[in-house]
Amino acid sequence: MDGEGQEQVTKEMTAVAHAPLEIGRPWHSLDDHCQSVAVRTAAFLNGIAADKWGTLAGLWHDLGKSTPEWQGFIRSAGRSATEAHVEEQEARRRGPPHSATGGLHLLQSMGLEIGGPLAFAIAGHHGGLPDKEALRSRLADPEEKARYQRAALDAIAHQTGSEKPTWPTWLVSPASPDAGRRSLEFFTRILFSALTDADFLDTEAYFATAGNDRAAAQTQARKQRWPELRSYKPVLDAFLAEKHTSVPSTSVNLLRHEVLNACREASSGARGAFSLTVPTGGGKTLSGLRFAVDHAIHHGLRRIVVALPFTSIIEQTSEVLRNVFASLGPDVVLEHHSALDPERATARGRVSAENWDAPLIVTTQVQLFESLFANRPGACRKLHNLIDSVLVLDEVQSLPAHLLEPILDVVDGLVHHYGVTVLLMTATQPALHQRSVGARQFHGLASPPREIIPDELTSRLWDGLRRVDVHWPPAGSAATSQEPESFWPDLAAKFAEKPQVLAITHLKRDAQALWQAVACFDPKALHLSAAMCPEHRSQVLAAVKDRLKRGEPCRLVTTQVVEAGVDIDFPVVFRAMAGLESLAQSAGRCNREGRLAKGDFFVYEAPTAPPKSLRLHRDVAQTMLDGEPSLDIFQPATFRRYFDRLYAHKDLDLPGIQGMRAALRFEATAEAFQMIEQATTTIFVPFDERARAAIKELRFAGPSRDRLRLLQRYGVAVYPHQFKSLQAEGAVEEIHSGLWALCSDVNYDNNLGLRTSADASVALII
């Protein structure tokens, strides 16, 4: 279409934002779309008094679509444009770029101070938040300026009445220039989140009503299914009351009830940072939930987000919460694993990305924090829903030390500026507030969190829940004194002496080798690792609990996936020498319910080294043990000393995230902030009929939030070398853009999980 034809389109027709997917359905008016997105974005930001910022972002985010060339494109391409245009990187198929035009307008009309954050959010609402220099170059491009000049003048005139916003108070007088720049960076990120989610939701609503009836029904069902957070409280109260009266009045259960009462009493405290330091087996999960629900309702907060370090804990925690709130219906918990949002920003993929619109969310720390430092719309759209929430960081000791400074800076900002209450839960609590650690300054939370457990209860709690004898390895024993080929059979021989025993290794290949050795004399021995999909692990854990309850033989070999939050109770546990936090968490799987006078916890020197990221943890623990042979891993003071030593030897911002944030380098920050050393790819496994059906639907219907929520129960994360091996074997296929499924029957073992030729040379079938 030539320039004259484009001008004619604009003059004779109302500007449109999207074309219908079916002939005869109404087009999506650009004015209606922008007005609706403005209302939604403003509502999302009302909790931090930034609604006027949201209004501006929404009104102007699609100004570039009012140009004659873009209107000519959408009118001529119709449905194909709607399905494809959202990825501007391939402009040949997706029409003229449009996302920066509104940002350029606000810069020119409101100046750099106000227009700057809005320009970032608007320019990035399709392709992602850019670095400052990239945005500056883009907006200075002559073609971009010419495109702005060609924007429909009536669109600009129609919306000039929007008010100029004021800065949030915390951005006016920051503690330091760098702190102010980082606060501006995060405010821009939240603004971007609110805009992208509002844009996605309005687009989704249009396609639901302008598309087929089934799509409309699905969208409406999703909007209606979550209960109000207030309705969770009476159900939880009734569950806890019944639980208290139904369990025996043992010393362990009485202490658990005191922890629960302490959480109830603390819940009416002012919003801010809290800590809950409870020994393993002390009822931390339900007590923390009690605090979160009561606190949220007391202060009128909108949702609770529970972030856990491992997917194995998500599975158990989500199951516990669903059982607690079963009377509210099947959809009471949003379970959101990592790496399950579509990688490419396709039209369907963008709207199917998770936005945390539920009142109770269980996710991973990786999903939470990589989203908080991300720049892509699909990853960031959920972030504004953290405003006015309770954020529970369970097993907080597992936060990666090399990223601890930026993590704590953002958490502190959420607490002080975004109405968030954070609860730090663990049995092995590090001190995470600002202070001197050795000769260096620890840049943590502005002030110490308020500990929920009162001093008078602390000593009784730790002494009363001391349920194991720790057997340390002989002094001076070398980790490599024995070859793996002989070590694992020797350890397996000790298993033969114990009818119920758990062994925890620090590597998957170690667990596989030990399990094979144990299975030679006990074919019913069980294995757990991250190579198994969540549904598979859940079935194994159910079998473990059933055997233990019946008093039957139960020998389990596992990696660290059971170390924290997995509710199993063995009389004997073996654990490879590791950091003190790992040892204490492993010991928590031993005599957990206190049925024995004492359980036996054996620490052994493995013939292999721990993962690189955990070697310093082991070395610090070994140094402390060398100086204190009777080291007590059941006292909070031990862990404060341990973590202070660990942090004194670590670069707590190894990639330089804080400097990138202060320089407004959003894309660089996202690339550098990696909680997992190597990027992983999730492979969906056709583990059962439910998985096979969902994979088939994904292949032919594409991603949706509901479909991906189901499939996360069947995903296995693999490292690049494993992924390449699976590809070379023809064992995986891409069933949608960036989404992969296993198509081989021989690469998933019923005992060991997903196997590749790149794994250690352990036989697939014994």
Secondary structure, 3 states (H helix, E strand, C coil): CCHHHHHHHHHHCCCEEECCCCCCCCCEEHHHHHHHHHHHHHHHCHHHCCHHHHHHHHHHCCHHHHCHHHHHHHHHHCHHHHHHCCCCCCHHHHCCCCCCHHHHHHHHHHHHHHHHHHHHHHHCCCCCCCEHHHHHHHHHCHHHHHHHHHCCHHHHHHCCCCCCCCCCHHHHCCCCHHHHHHHHHHHHHHHHHHHHHHHHHHHHHHHHHHCCHHHHHHHHHHHHCCCCHHHHHHHHHHHHHHHHHHCCCCHHHHHHHHHHHHHHHHCCCCCCEEEEECCCCCCHHHHHHHHHHHHHHHHCCCEEEEEECCHHHHHHHHHHHHHHCHHHCCCCCEEECCCCCCCCCCHHHHHHCCCCCCCEEEEEHHHHHHHHCCCCHHHHCCHHHHCCEEEEEECHHHCCHHHHHHHHHHHHHHHHHCCCEEEEEECCCCCCECEEECCEEECCECCCCEECCCHHHHHHHHHHCCCEEEECCCCCCCCCCCCHHHHHHHHHHHHHCCCEEEEECCCHHHHHHHHHHHHCCCCCCEEECCCCCHHHHHHHHHHHHHHHHHCCCEEEEECHHHCCCCCCCECEEEEECCCHHHHHHHHCCECCCCCCCCEEEEEECCCCCCCHHHHHHHHHHHHHHHHCCCCCCCCHHHHHHHHHHHHHCCCCCCCCHHHHHHCCEHHHHHHHCCCCCCCCEEEECCCCHHHHHHHHHHHHHCCCHHHHHHHHHHEEEECHHHHHHHHHCCCEEEEECCEEEECCCCCEECCCEECCCCCCCCCCCC
